[in-house]
Amino acid sequence: MSEVALVIDSTTNPPGEMLQELEFSLAPASIIWAGVEYRDNIDISPTEFYTRLETAKDMPTTSQASPATFEAIYEKLVAKGHDILTIVISSRLSGFFSSAIQARNTFPNANIEVIDSHTGAMAVGLVLPKIFQAAKQGASLQRCREIAEHALQNTGVLIMVDTLEFLHRGGRIGGAQKFLATALKFKPILEVVNGGFEGVERVRTQTKAMSRLVELLVERIGNRKPVNLAAMHTNAHERASQLLEMAKSKIEVARSTIAEVSPAVGVHMGPGAVGFAYMAGVD
């Protein structure tokens, strides 16, 4: 039986401790800014990106990795005898899924599965250890896919942004559109629902919005255990750390981390966003 190899896209952006524990291949998004192309989180770090974004007059654009990028990754893994499981950001938010499918179709004799996560960022990252552990223990490609899909169905993302401007500019605003006209005086709270951003509430102050984020997290998790939690941020580490401690005071958390959102996702969030990715009830 071939060992299953993992492939993800750069929007997941696992934090350092996960990078030390996991093995995977990465397909980076592209960020085009003032005529220069950067590979997401390779040629430009999140800190560099968000610092520049705060004062930028010209907005960057993003694009998914090309089918050729996935083909190059698959070619190396197939040559080593691997079966391949690819998990990518929601197809409603990016074209990674299409690129990965096109690349898979160029290897008709290889065992390659591609999963549309219907979510993104660390909601995918929290699932990776489960799949990696199963693969190391000899689980088949189909079994790894089943584990991944079950885990993804028990994840969620809640996030507070300082402004909807960046989502609006990038065309990713989706169901949060209803907040646009009144968002200037409020902090919008968004949730990933059916693979896209939906508006949940708008709260008048940052402090109240953070408290409400925790309340919503507790509601979404309910009685499910164990809980794995990531506090995510766009150049707001201190606020994310505070948010994580607030959550831990309300719920029992099996494993937690603080994760910076990748530039390719953060370009739509804007600087100063914080939120949660969670996985609950997956043993």
MIDOSE-1310 file (N, C-alpha, C; in nm, 2 decimals, decimal comma, always signed):
residues 283
msev	+0,08/-0,12/+0,00/+0,00/+0,00/+0,00/+0,09/+0,12/+0,00; +0,06/+0,22/-0,09/+0,14/+0,34/-0,10/+0,10/+0,44/+0,02; +0,20/+0,50/+0,07/+0,18/+0,60/+0,18/+0,11/+0,72/+0,11; +0,01/+0,78/+0,18/-0,06/+0,89/+0,13/+0,02/+1,02/+0,16
alvi	+0,04/+1,10/+0,06/+0,10/+1,23/+0,07/+0,00/+1,34/+0,07; +0,02/+1,44/+0,16/-0,07/+1,56/+0,17/-0,03/+1,67/+0,08; -0,12/+1,74/+0,01/-0,10/+1,86/-0,06/-0,20/+1,96/-0,01; -0,15/+2,08/+0,02/-0,24/+2,19/+0,06/-0,20/+2,32/-0,02
dstt	-0,29/+2,42/-0,01/-0,25/+2,55/-0,07/-0,21/+2,64/+0,04; -0,14/+2,75/+0,00/-0,08/+2,84/+0,10/-0,17/+2,92/+0,19; -0,30/+2,92/+0,15/-0,40/+3,00/+0,23/-0,42/+2,93/+0,37; -0,39/+2,81/+0,39/-0,40/+2,74/+0,52/-0,30/+2,80/+0,62
nppg	-0,18/+2,82/+0,58/-0,07/+2,88/+0,66/-0,06/+2,83/+0,80; -0,03/+2,70/+0,82/-0,02/+2,65/+0,96/+0,09/+2,72/+1,03; +0,07/+2,74/+1,16/+0,18/+2,80/+1,24/+0,30/+2,71/+1,26; +0,41/+2,77/+1,31/+0,54/+2,70/+1,32/+0,54/+2,57/+1,39
emlq	+0,46/+2,55/+1,49/+0,46/+2,42/+1,56/+0,40/+2,31/+1,48; +0,30/+2,35/+1,39/+0,25/+2,25/+1,30/+0,34/+2,21/+1,19; +0,42/+2,31/+1,15/+0,51/+2,29/+1,04/+0,62/+2,19/+1,08; +0,65/+2,19/+1,21/+0,75/+2,09/+1,26/+0,69/+1,95/+1,28
elef	+0,56/+1,94/+1,29/+0,50/+1,81/+1,31/+0,45/+1,74/+1,19; +0,42/+1,82/+1,08/+0,35/+1,77/+0,97/+0,44/+1,77/+0,84; +0,41/+1,68/+0,75/+0,48/+1,68/+0,62/+0,37/+1,70/+0,51; +0,39/+1,80/+0,43/+0,30/+1,82/+0,32/+0,37/+1,90/+0,21
slap	+0,31/+1,90/+0,09/+0,36/+1,98/-0,02/+0,26/+2,10/-0,03; +0,32/+2,22/-0,07/+0,25/+2,34/-0,07/+0,24/+2,40/-0,21; +0,12/+2,44/-0,24/+0,09/+2,51/-0,37/+0,06/+2,66/-0,33; +0,15/+2,75/-0,36/+0,14/+2,89/-0,32/+0,05/+2,97/-0,41
asii	-0,03/+3,06/-0,35/-0,11/+3,16/-0,43/-0,01/+3,26/-0,47; -0,06/+3,34/-0,57/+0,02/+3,46/-0,62/-0,04/+3,59/-0,57; +0,04/+3,68/-0,53/+0,00/+3,81/-0,50/+0,07/+3,91/-0,59; -0,01/+3,99/-0,66/+0,04/+4,08/-0,76/+0,02/+4,22/-0,70
wagv	+0,13/+4,29/-0,68/+0,13/+4,42/-0,62/+0,22/+4,52/-0,69; +0,16/+4,62/-0,74/+0,24/+4,73/-0,82/+0,33/+4,66/-0,93; +0,27/+4,57/-0,99/+0,34/+4,50/-1,11/+0,44/+4,39/-1,07; +0,45/+4,36/-0,94/+0,55/+4,26/-0,89/+0,47/+4,14/-0,84
eyrd	+0,51/+4,02/-0,88/+0,44/+3,90/-0,83/+0,51/+3,84/-0,72; +0,44/+3,81/-0,61/+0,50/+3,75/-0,49/+0,43/+3,61/-0,47; +0,51/+3,51/-0,43/+0,45/+3,39/-0,38/+0,40/+3,40/-0,24; +0,28/+3,37/-0,22/+0,21/+3,39/-0,09/+0,30/+3,32/+0,02
nidi	+0,33/+3,41/+0,12/+0,41/+3,37/+0,24/+0,54/+3,30/+0,21; +0,59/+3,32/+0,09/+0,73/+3,28/+0,06/+0,81/+3,40/+0,02; +0,77/+3,48/-0,07/+0,84/+3,59/-0,12/+0,81/+3,72/-0,03; +0,70/+3,71/+0,04/+0,66/+3,82/+0,13/+0,59/+3,76/+0,25
spte	+0,64/+3,81/+0,37/+0,59/+3,75/+0,49/+0,46/+3,82/+0,53; +0,38/+3,76/+0,62/+0,25/+3,82/+0,66/+0,28/+3,96/+0,72; +0,38/+3,97/+0,81/+0,41/+4,10/+0,87/+0,44/+4,21/+0,77; +0,53/+4,17/+0,68/+0,56/+4,27/+0,57/+0,44/+4,31/+0,49
fytr	+0,36/+4,21/+0,46/+0,24/+4,24/+0,38/+0,14/+4,33/+0,45; +0,11/+4,30/+0,57/+0,00/+4,38/+0,64/+0,05/+4,52/+0,68; +0,18/+4,53/+0,71/+0,24/+4,66/+0,73/+0,23/+4,75/+0,61; +0,26/+4,70/+0,50/+0,25/+4,77/+0,37/+0,10/+4,80/+0,33
leta	+0,01/+4,70/+0,36/-0,13/+4,72/+0,32/-0,20/+4,83/+0,40; -0,15/+4,86/+0,52/-0,22/+4,96/+0,60/-0,21/+5,10/+0,54; -0,11/+5,12/+0,46/-0,09/+5,26/+0,40/-0,09/+5,26/+0,25; -0,11/+5,14/+0,19/-0,10/+5,13/+0,05/-0,21/+5,20/-0,03
kdmp	-0,17/+5,27/-0,13/-0,27/+5,34/-0,22/-0,32/+5,25/-0,33; -0,22/+5,16/-0,37/-0,26/+5,06/-0,48/-0,28/+4,93/-0,41; -0,40/+4,87/-0,44/-0,43/+4,74/-0,37/-0,38/+4,62/-0,45; -0,33/+4,52/-0,38/-0,28/+4,40/-0,44/-0,40/+4,32/-0,49
ttsq	-0,37/+4,23/-0,59/-0,46/+4,13/-0,63/-0,40/+3,99/-0,61; -0,49/+3,89/-0,61/-0,44/+3,75/-0,58/-0,49/+3,66/-0,69; -0,42/+3,55/-0,71/-0,46/+3,44/-0,79/-0,42/+3,31/-0,74; -0,50/+3,21/-0,77/-0,46/+3,07/-0,72/-0,34/+3,02/-0,79
aspa	-0,28/+2,91/-0,73/-0,18/+2,84/-0,80/-0,23/+2,78/-0,93; -0,15/+2,78/-1,03/-0,19/+2,73/-1,16/-0,20/+2,58/-1,17; -0,27/+2,52/-1,26/-0,26/+2,38/-1,28/-0,12/+2,33/-1,29; -0,04/+2,40/-1,36/+0,10/+2,36/-1,38/+0,18/+2,35/-1,24
tfea	+0,14/+2,44/-1,15/+0,20/+2,43/-1,02/+0,17/+2,30/-0,95; +0,04/+2,26/-0,95/-0,01/+2,13/-0,90/+0,05/+2,02/-0,97; +0,06/+2,03/-1,10/+0,12/+1,92/-1,18/+0,26/+1,89/-1,14; +0,34/+1,99/-1,12/+0,48/+1,97/-1,08/+0,49/+1,90/-0,94
iyek	+0,40/+1,94/-0,85/+0,40/+1,88/-0,72/+0,35/+1,73/-0,73; +0,25/+1,70/-0,81/+0,20/+1,57/-0,83/+0,31/+1,48/-0,89; +0,37/+1,53/-0,99/+0,48/+1,46/-1,06/+0,58/+1,40/-0,97; +0,63/+1,49/-0,88/+0,73/+1,45/-0,78/+0,68/+1,34/-0,69
lvak	+0,56/+1,36/-0,64/+0,50/+1,26/-0,54/+0,47/+1,13/-0,61; +0,41/+1,13/-0,73/+0,38/+1,01/-0,80/+0,51/+0,93/-0,83; +0,62/+1,00/-0,86/+0,74/+0,94/-0,89/+0,80/+0,86/-0,77; +0,76/+0,91/-0,65/+0,80/+0,85/-0,53/+0,71/+0,74/-0,48
ghdi	+0,60/+0,72/-0,56/+0,51/+0,61/-0,53/+0,40/+0,64/-0,44; +0,37/+0,77/-0,42/+0,27/+0,81/-0,32/+0,13/+0,81/-0,39; +0,03/+0,78/-0,31/-0,10/+0,83/-0,34/-0,11/+0,97/-0,28; -0,21/+1,05/-0,33/-0,21/+1,19/-0,30/-0,34/+1,24/-0,26
ltiv	-0,35/+1,31/-0,14/-0,47/+1,37/-0,10/-0,45/+1,52/-0,09; -0,53/+1,60/-0,17/-0,52/+1,74/-0,18/-0,64/+1,81/-0,11; -0,61/+1,90/-0,03/-0,72/+1,98/+0,04/-0,70/+2,12/+0,01; -0,80/+2,19/-0,04/-0,78/+2,33/-0,08/-0,89/+2,42/-0,02
issr	-0,87/+2,55/-0,02/-0,97/+2,65/+0,02/-1,10/+2,64/-0,06; -1,21/+2,68/+0,00/-1,34/+2,67/-0,06/-1,34/+2,73/-0,21; -1,40/+2,65/-0,29/-1,41/+2,69/-0,43/-1,49/+2,82/-0,45; -1,57/+2,86/-0,35/-1,64/+2,99/-0,36/-1,55/+3,11/-0,33
lsgf	-1,43/+3,08/-0,27/-1,34/+3,19/-0,23/-1,22/+3,20/-0,32; -1,19/+3,09/-0,39/-1,07/+3,09/-0,48/-1,08/+2,98/-0,58; -0,99/+2,98/-0,68/-0,99/+2,88/-0,79/-0,89/+2,77/-0,77; -0,84/+2,75/-0,65/-0,75/+2,64/-0,62/-0,81/+2,50/-0,66
fssa	-0,93/+2,48/-0,63/-1,00/+2,35/-0,65/-0,99/+2,32/-0,80; -1,03/+2,42/-0,88/-1,03/+2,40/-1,03/-0,89/+2,36/-1,08; -0,79/+2,44/-1,03/-0,65/+2,41/-1,07/-0,60/+2,27/-1,03; -0,64/+2,23/-0,91/-0,60/+2,10/-0,86/-0,67/+1,99/-0,94
iqar	-0,79/+2,01/-0,97/-0,87/+1,91/-1,05/-0,81/+1,89/-1,19; -0,78/+2,01/-1,26/-0,72/+2,00/-1,39/-0,58/+1,93/-1,38; -0,50/+1,96/-1,28/-0,37/+1,89/-1,27/-0,39/+1,74/-1,25; -0,49/+1,70/-1,16/-0,51/+1,56/-1,14/-0,55/+1,49/-1,27
ntfp	-0,62/+1,55/-1,35/-0,66/+1,48/-1,48/-0,55/+1,46/-1,57; -0,43/+1,51/-1,55/-0,32/+1,48/-1,63/-0,24/+1,36/-1,58; -0,29/+1,30/-1,47/-0,23/+1,18/-1,42/-0,33/+1,07/-1,41; -0,39/+1,02/-1,52/-0,50/+0,93/-1,51/-0,47/+0,80/-1,44
nani	-0,34/+0,76/-1,43/-0,31/+0,63/-1,37/-0,26/+0,64/-1,23; -0,27/+0,77/-1,18/-0,22/+0,79/-1,04/-0,35/+0,80/-0,95; -0,33/+0,77/-0,82/-0,43/+0,78/-0,72/-0,43/+0,92/-0,65; -0,51/+1,01/-0,70/-0,51/+1,15/-0,65/-0,65/+1,19/-0,62
evid	-0,67/+1,23/-0,50/-0,80/+1,28/-0,46/-0,79/+1,43/-0,42; -0,89/+1,51/-0,46/-0,89/+1,65/-0,44/-1,02/+1,69/-0,36; -1,01/+1,75/-0,25/-1,12/+1,79/-0,16/-1,14/+1,94/-0,16; -1,26/+1,98/-0,19/-1,30/+2,12/-0,17/-1,34/+2,13/-0,03
shtg	-1,26/+2,20/+0,05/-1,28/+2,21/+0,20/-1,41/+2,28/+0,23; -1,46/+2,37/+0,14/-1,58/+2,45/+0,17/-1,55/+2,55/+0,29; -1,42/+2,57/+0,32/-1,38/+2,66/+0,43/-1,24/+2,71/+0,39; -1,16/+2,75/+0,49/-1,03/+2,79/+0,46/-0,95/+2,82/+0,58
amav	-0,83/+2,87/+0,56/-0,73/+2,91/+0,66/-0,71/+2,80/+0,76; -0,71/+2,83/+0,89/-0,68/+2,73/+0,99/-0,80/+2,63/+1,02; -0,91/+2,65/+0,96/-1,01/+2,54/+0,97/-0,96/+2,42/+0,89; -0,89/+2,44/+0,79/-0,82/+2,33/+0,72/-0,70/+2,29/+0,80
glvl	-0,62/+2,38/+0,86/-0,50/+2,35/+0,93/-0,53/+2,26/+1,05; -0,64/+2,28/+1,12/-0,68/+2,19/+1,23/-0,71/+2,05/+1,20; -0,74/+2,03/+1,07/-0,78/+1,89/+1,02/-0,65/+1,81/+0,99; -0,55/+1,88/+0,95/-0,43/+1,82/+0,89/-0,36/+1,71/+0,98
pkif	-0,35/+1,74/+1,12/-0,29/+1,64/+1,20/-0,36/+1,50/+1,20; -0,49/+1,51/+1,19/-0,57/+1,39/+1,19/-0,54/+1,30/+1,06; -0,53/+1,37/+0,95/-0,50/+1,30/+0,83/-0,36/+1,25/+0,83; -0,26/+1,33/+0,87/-0,12/+1,30/+0,87/-0,10/+1,17/+0,96
qaak	-0,16/+1,17/+1,07/-0,15/+1,06/+1,17/-0,20/+0,93/+1,10; -0,32/+0,94/+1,04/-0,38/+0,83/+0,97/-0,29/+0,77/+0,86; -0,23/+0,87/+0,78/-0,15/+0,83/+0,67/-0,02/+0,76/+0,72; +0,04/+0,81/+0,83/+0,16/+0,75/+0,89/+0,13/+0,61/+0,94
qgas	+0,00/+0,58/+0,98/-0,03/+0,45/+1,03/-0,08/+0,36/+0,92; -0,07/+0,40/+0,80/-0,10/+0,31/+0,69/-0,24/+0,32/+0,63; -0,32/+0,42/+0,67/-0,45/+0,43/+0,62/-0,45/+0,45/+0,47; -0,55/+0,40/+0,40/-0,56/+0,41/+0,25/-0,60/+0,55/+0,22
lqrc	-0,58/+0,58/+0,09/-0,62/+0,71/+0,04/-0,77/+0,74/+0,06; -0,86/+0,64/+0,04/-1,00/+0,66/+0,06/-1,03/+0,68/+0,21; -0,96/+0,61/+0,30/-0,98/+0,63/+0,44/-0,94/+0,77/+0,48; -0,82/+0,81/+0,43/-0,78/+0,95/+0,46/-0,88/+1,05/+0,42
reia	-0,93/+1,03/+0,30/-1,04/+1,12/+0,25/-1,16/+1,13/+0,34; -1,20/+1,01/+0,39/-1,32/+1,00/+0,48/-1,29/+1,08/+0,61; -1,17/+1,06/+0,66/-1,13/+1,12/+0,79/-1,13/+1,27/+0,77; -1,07/+1,32/+0,65/-1,07/+1,46/+0,62/-1,21/+1,52/+0,61
ehal	-1,30/+1,45/+0,54/-1,43/+1,51/+0,51/-1,51/+1,51/+0,64; -1,50/+1,41/+0,73/-1,57/+1,41/+0,86/-1,52/+1,53/+0,94; -1,39/+1,54/+0,95/-1,33/+1,65/+1,03/-1,37/+1,79/+0,98; -1,37/+1,81/+0,85/-1,40/+1,94/+0,79/-1,55/+1,97/+0,82
qntg	-1,64/+1,87/+0,83/-1,78/+1,89/+0,86/-1,80/+1,94/+1,00; -1,69/+1,93/+1,08/-1,70/+1,97/+1,22/-1,61/+2,09/+1,25; -1,58/+2,17/+1,15/-1,50/+2,29/+1,17/-1,59/+2,41/+1,15; -1,53/+2,52/+1,19/-1,60/+2,65/+1,16/-1,50/+2,77/+1,17
vlim	-1,55/+2,88/+1,11/-1,46/+3,00/+1,12/-1,55/+3,12/+1,15; -1,51/+3,19/+1,25/-1,58/+3,32/+1,29/-1,47/+3,43/+1,29; -1,50/+3,54/+1,24/-1,40/+3,64/+1,23/-1,46/+3,78/+1,24; -1,39/+3,87/+1,31/-1,42/+4,01/+1,31/-1,32/+4,09/+1,23
vdtl	-1,38/+4,17/+1,14/-1,29/+4,26/+1,06/-1,31/+4,41/+1,10; -1,21/+4,49/+1,08/-1,22/+4,63/+1,11/-1,31/+4,70/+1,01; -1,31/+4,65/+0,89/-1,38/+4,71/+0,78/-1,42/+4,61/+0,68; -1,53/+4,63/+0,61/-1,56/+4,54/+0,50/-1,50/+4,58/+0,36
eflh	-1,43/+4,69/+0,37/-1,37/+4,75/+0,25/-1,29/+4,65/+0,17; -1,21/+4,57/+0,23/-1,12/+4,48/+0,16/-1,19/+4,36/+0,10; -1,29/+4,31/+0,17/-1,38/+4,20/+0,12/-1,45/+4,26/+0,00; -1,50/+4,38/+0,01/-1,58/+4,44/-0,10/-1,49/+4,46/-0,22
rggr	-1,37/+4,51/-0,21/-1,28/+4,53/-0,32/-1,25/+4,40/-0,39; -1,23/+4,30/-0,31/-1,19/+4,17/-0,37/-1,30/+4,09/-0,42; -1,42/+4,13/-0,40/-1,54/+4,06/-0,46/-1,57/+3,94/-0,37; -1,52/+3,93/-0,25/-1,55/+3,81/-0,17/-1,65/+3,84/-0,06
igga	-1,73/+3,94/-0,07/-1,81/+3,99/+0,04/-1,94/+3,90/+0,06; -1,99/+3,84/-0,05/-2,10/+3,74/-0,03/-2,21/+3,79/+0,05; -2,25/+3,71/+0,15/-2,37/+3,74/+0,23/-2,34/+3,85/+0,33; -2,22/+3,90/+0,34/-2,19/+4,01/+0,43/-2,23/+4,14/+0,36
qkfl	-2,27/+4,14/+0,24/-2,31/+4,26/+0,16/-2,41/+4,34/+0,24; -2,50/+4,27/+0,31/-2,61/+4,34/+0,38/-2,55/+4,44/+0,49; -2,42/+4,42/+0,54/-2,37/+4,50/+0,64/-2,29/+4,62/+0,58; -2,27/+4,62/+0,45/-2,18/+4,72/+0,39/-2,22/+4,87/+0,42
atal	-2,34/+4,90/+0,40/-2,39/+5,04/+0,42/-2,37/+5,09/+0,56; -2,38/+5,01/+0,66/-2,38/+5,05/+0,80/-2,25/+5,01/+0,87; -2,16/+4,95/+0,80/-2,04/+4,90/+0,87/-1,94/+5,00/+0,92; -1,95/+5,12/+0,87/-1,85/+5,22/+0,91/-1,85/+5,25/+1,06
kfkp	-1,96/+5,24/+1,12/-1,96/+5,26/+1,27/-1,96/+5,14/+1,35; -1,95/+5,02/+1,29/-1,96/+4,89/+1,36/-1,84/+4,80/+1,32; -1,82/+4,70/+1,40/-1,73/+4,59/+1,37/-1,80/+4,47/+1,33; -1,80/+4,44/+1,20/-1,87/+4,33/+1,15/-1,81/+4,19/+1,19
ilev	-1,90/+4,10/+1,23/-1,86/+3,96/+1,26/-1,91/+3,88/+1,15; -1,82/+3,80/+1,09/-1,85/+3,72/+0,97/-1,83/+3,57/+1,01; -1,90/+3,48/+0,93/-1,88/+3,34/+0,95/-1,87/+3,28/+0,81; -1,79/+3,17/+0,80/-1,79/+3,10/+0,67/-1,90/+3,00/+0,68
vngg	-2,00/+3,01/+0,58/-2,12/+2,93/+0,58/-2,13/+2,88/+0,43; -2,14/+2,75/+0,41/-2,15/+2,69/+0,28/-2,03/+2,74/+0,19; -1,92/+2,76/+0,24/-1,80/+2,79/+0,16/-1,78/+2,94/+0,14; -1,87/+3,03/+0,19/-1,85/+3,17/+0,16/-1,87/+3,25/+0,29
fegv	-1,84/+3,38/+0,28/-1,86/+3,47/+0,40/-2,00/+3,51/+0,41; -2,06/+3,50/+0,53/-2,19/+3,55/+0,56/-2,18/+3,64/+0,68; -2,26/+3,75/+0,68/-2,26/+3,84/+0,79/-2,34/+3,78/+0,91; -2,29/+3,78/+1,03/-2,36/+3,73/+1,15/-2,42/+3,85/+1,23
ervr	-2,33/+3,94/+1,27/-2,38/+4,05/+1,35/-2,28/+4,17/+1,32; -2,33/+4,29/+1,36/-2,24/+4,40/+1,36/-2,24/+4,46/+1,50; -2,13/+4,48/+1,56/-2,12/+4,52/+1,70/-2,04/+4,66/+1,71; -2,08/+4,74/+1,80/-2,04/+4,88/+1,79/-1,89/+4,90/+1,83
tqtk	-1,84/+4,83/+1,92/-1,70/+4,85/+1,96/-1,62/+4,72/+1,95; -1,49/+4,74/+1,94/-1,40/+4,62/+1,93/-1,41/+4,53/+2,05; -1,41/+4,59/+2,17/-1,42/+4,51/+2,29/-1,55/+4,42/+2,30; -1,66/+4,49/+2,26/-1,78/+4,41/+2,26/-1,78/+4,30/+2,15
amsr	-1,72/+4,34/+2,04/-1,71/+4,24/+1,93/-1,63/+4,12/+1,97; -1,52/+4,14/+2,04/-1,44/+4,02/+2,08/-1,52/+3,94/+2,18; -1,59/+4,00/+2,27/-1,68/+3,92/+2,37/-1,78/+3,84/+2,29; -1,84/+3,91/+2,19/-1,95/+3,84/+2,11/-1,89/+3,73/+2,03
lvel	-1,77/+3,74/+1,98/-1,70/+3,63/+1,91/-1,69/+3,51/+2,00; -1,65/+3,53/+2,12/-1,64/+3,42/+2,22/-1,78/+3,36/+2,24; -1,88/+3,44/+2,26/-2,01/+3,39/+2,28/-2,06/+3,30/+2,17; -2,04/+3,35/+2,05/-2,08/+3,28/+1,93/-2,00/+3,15/+1,91
lver	-1,87/+3,15/+1,95/-1,79/+3,03/+1,95/-1,85/+2,92/+2,04; -1,88/+2,96/+2,16/-1,94/+2,87/+2,26/-2,07/+2,81/+2,21; -2,16/+2,90/+2,14/-2,28/+2,85/+2,09/-2,26/+2,75/+1,98; -2,16/+2,78/+1,89/-2,14/+2,69/+1,78/-2,08/+2,55/+1,82
ignr	-2,00/+2,55/+1,92/-1,94/+2,43/+1,97/-2,04/+2,34/+2,05; -2,12/+2,41/+2,13/-2,22/+2,33/+2,21/-2,15/+2,24/+2,31; -2,20/+2,12/+2,31/-2,14/+2,02/+2,40/-2,04/+1,93/+2,34; -2,00/+1,96/+2,22/-1,90/+1,87/+2,15/-1,76/+1,88/+2,21
kpvn	-1,70/+1,76/+2,22/-1,56/+1,75/+2,26/-1,49/+1,64/+2,19; -1,36/+1,65/+2,17/-1,27/+1,76/+2,21/-1,28/+1,88/+2,12; -1,22/+1,99/+2,17/-1,22/+2,11/+2,09/-1,08/+2,15/+2,06; -1,05/+2,17/+1,93/-0,92/+2,22/+1,89/-0,95/+2,36/+1,83
laam	-0,87/+2,46/+1,87/-0,90/+2,60/+1,85/-0,78/+2,68/+1,80; -0,80/+2,76/+1,70/-0,69/+2,85/+1,65/-0,75/+2,99/+1,66; -0,67/+3,08/+1,72/-0,71/+3,22/+1,72/-0,63/+3,28/+1,60; -0,70/+3,33/+1,50/-0,64/+3,38/+1,38/-0,63/+3,54/+1,38
htna	-0,54/+3,59/+1,31/-0,53/+3,74/+1,31/-0,45/+3,78/+1,18; -0,48/+3,91/+1,15/-0,40/+3,98/+1,04/-0,32/+4,09/+1,11; -0,20/+4,06/+1,14/-0,11/+4,16/+1,21/-0,17/+4,21/+1,34; -0,23/+4,12/+1,42/-0,29/+4,16/+1,55/-0,27/+4,05/+1,65
hera	-0,14/+4,01/+1,67/-0,11/+3,90/+1,75/-0,15/+3,92/+1,89; -0,13/+4,03/+1,95/-0,17/+4,06/+2,09/-0,32/+4,04/+2,11; -0,39/+4,10/+2,02/-0,54/+4,09/+2,03/-0,58/+3,94/+2,01; -0,52/+3,87/+1,92/-0,55/+3,73/+1,90/-0,52/+3,64/+2,03
sqll	-0,41/+3,68/+2,09/-0,37/+3,61/+2,22/-0,48/+3,64/+2,33; -0,52/+3,76/+2,34/-0,63/+3,79/+2,43/-0,75/+3,72/+2,40; -0,79/+3,71/+2,27/-0,91/+3,64/+2,23/-0,91/+3,50/+2,27; -0,79/+3,43/+2,25/-0,77/+3,29/+2,28/-0,79/+3,27/+2,43
emak	-0,73/+3,36/+2,51/-0,75/+3,34/+2,66/-0,89/+3,36/+2,70; -0,96/+3,45/+2,64/-1,11/+3,47/+2,67/-1,18/+3,34/+2,64; -1,15/+3,28/+2,52/-1,22/+3,15/+2,49/-1,19/+3,04/+2,58; -1,06/+3,03/+2,63/-1,02/+2,92/+2,72/-1,09/+2,94/+2,85
skie	-1,13/+3,06/+2,89/-1,20/+3,08/+3,02/-1,34/+3,03/+3,01; -1,39/+3,00/+2,89/-1,53/+2,96/+2,87/-1,55/+2,82/+2,83; -1,45/+2,76/+2,76/-1,46/+2,63/+2,71/-1,33/+2,55/+2,74; -1,35/+2,42/+2,75/-1,23/+2,33/+2,76/-1,17/+2,31/+2,63
vars	-1,04/+2,34/+2,61/-0,98/+2,33/+2,48/-0,87/+2,23/+2,49; -0,87/+2,13/+2,40/-0,78/+2,02/+2,40/-0,64/+2,07/+2,34; -0,65/+2,15/+2,24/-0,53/+2,20/+2,17/-0,56/+2,33/+2,11; -0,47/+2,43/+2,13/-0,49/+2,56/+2,08/-0,36/+2,62/+2,02
tiae	-0,38/+2,71/+1,93/-0,27/+2,78/+1,87/-0,31/+2,92/+1,82; -0,21/+3,00/+1,80/-0,23/+3,13/+1,74/-0,17/+3,13/+1,60; -0,25/+3,17/+1,50/-0,21/+3,16/+1,36/-0,23/+3,29/+1,29; -0,13/+3,33/+1,21/-0,15/+3,45/+1,13/-0,21/+3,41/+1,00
vspa	-0,30/+3,49/+0,95/-0,37/+3,46/+0,83/-0,28/+3,49/+0,71; -0,27/+3,40/+0,61/-0,18/+3,42/+0,50/-0,22/+3,55/+0,42; -0,12/+3,61/+0,36/-0,14/+3,73/+0,28/-0,25/+3,71/+0,18; -0,26/+3,59/+0,11/-0,36/+3,57/+0,01/-0,50/+3,58/+0,06
vgvh	-0,52/+3,54/+0,19/-0,65/+3,56/+0,25/-0,66/+3,69/+0,31; -0,56/+3,74/+0,38/-0,56/+3,86/+0,45/-0,58/+3,98/+0,36; -0,55/+3,97/+0,24/-0,58/+4,09/+0,15/-0,73/+4,12/+0,14; -0,81/+4,02/+0,17/-0,96/+4,04/+0,17/-1,01/+4,07/+0,31
mgpg	-0,93/+4,04/+0,42/-0,97/+4,07/+0,55/-0,93/+4,21/+0,59; -0,81/+4,25/+0,55/-0,75/+4,38/+0,59/-0,68/+4,36/+0,72; -0,59/+4,46/+0,75/-0,52/+4,45/+0,88/-0,61/+4,46/+1,00; -0,57/+4,40/+1,11/-0,65/+4,41/+1,24/-0,76/+4,32/+1,26
avgf	-0,78/+4,22/+1,17/-0,89/+4,13/+1,19/-0,84/+4,02/+1,28; -0,94/+3,97/+1,36/-0,91/+3,86/+1,45/-1,03/+3,76/+1,45; -1,01/+3,64/+1,49/-1,12/+3,54/+1,49/-1,08/+3,40/+1,53; -1,17/+3,31/+1,51/-1,15/+3,17/+1,55/-1,17/+3,08/+1,43
ayma	-1,08/+2,98/+1,42/-1,11/+2,85/+1,35/-1,12/+2,74/+1,46; -1,22/+2,66/+1,44/-1,24/+2,55/+1,55/-1,27/+2,42/+1,48; -1,24/+2,31/+1,55/-1,28/+2,18/+1,52/-1,33/+2,12/+1,64; -1,45/+2,07/+1,64/-1,51/+2,02/+1,77/-1,58/+1,88/+1,74
gvd	-1,56/+1,79/+1,84/-1,62/+1,66/+1,84/-1,56/+1,56/+1,75; -1,43/+1,58/+1,71/-1,36/+1,49/+1,63/-1,25/+1,42/+1,71; -1,27/+1,29/+1,74/-1,17/+1,22/+1,82/-1,05/+1,19/+1,75
